[in-house]
Amino acid sequence: MQSVFYVMAILGCGDGNTDCTPARFDQARFATMAECRAQLPAGLARNSDLSYPVIAADCRRNSPVTMAKAGNSTAKG
């Protein structure tokens, strides 16, 4: 059985928070969605080096696709 945890997606967005796409996944893992959401400000601060007009963050439940992308945490842009 696969254990469930949450990861923080760092999103690069256009002006006005439009067309947001995952730029990287933060390395931290969280046991609950609430723990992840509580760390969103710190996660944004750690990942403020991306070249997008707006940077956002979102918590996501792990999945095979999420985990494959988490291994590729290079900046886009």
N, C-alpha and C positions, 0 to 999 in steps of 0.2 A: 504494500500500500504506500502510495506517495504521500509524503508529509506536505502540509499546506503552509505556505508562508507568503508574505507580501513583499514586493519590491517597489522602489520609487523610480518611476520613469521621469527623466528630465526631458522636457519638450522644448523644441525650438519653434517659435511662432512668428508669423508675419505681424505687421502693424495691427493693433487692435485685437490681439490674441486670435488671429485667424490662421487657418491652415497649419495648425500645430501638428508636428510629427515628432516621434521619439528621436532624440539626438544621442542619448546614452541612458544607461540604467545605473543608478547609484549602487555601490557595492554592499550597502547595508541590507540586511534582511530583517523582517519584522514578523512576530507571531500573530499579530492582529492588525486589522485595518486601522483601528484607533491609534495604535502605536506608530504606525507609518504616518498617518495624518498629523500626529503631534510633532513629527520630525521634518515635515515639509519645509518650514523656513530654514532650518539648518542645512537640509539637502540642497536647497536653492543656493544658499551661500557658498557651499562647497563646489558648486558647478556653475559659477557665474562667468566662466571664461568662454562660453560659446558665442559665436558670431551670428546672433539673430537679433532682430529688433526687440523681441520679447522672449524671455525664458520663463517657462512654467514648470510645474511638477504635478504628478498624479501618482496615486498609489494603485498598484495592480496586483491581483492574485497571481501567483506563479503558474506557469504553464510551460510545456515544452518549447513553444515559440518564444516566450518571455525569457526563458533560461538560455536559449541559443543566442538571443540578442544581448543578454547580460554579459556574455563572454566577450562581446565586441563593444567596448566602452569608449571608443575613440570619438573625438569631437567631429561634428559635421559642420561644414561651412567655412 
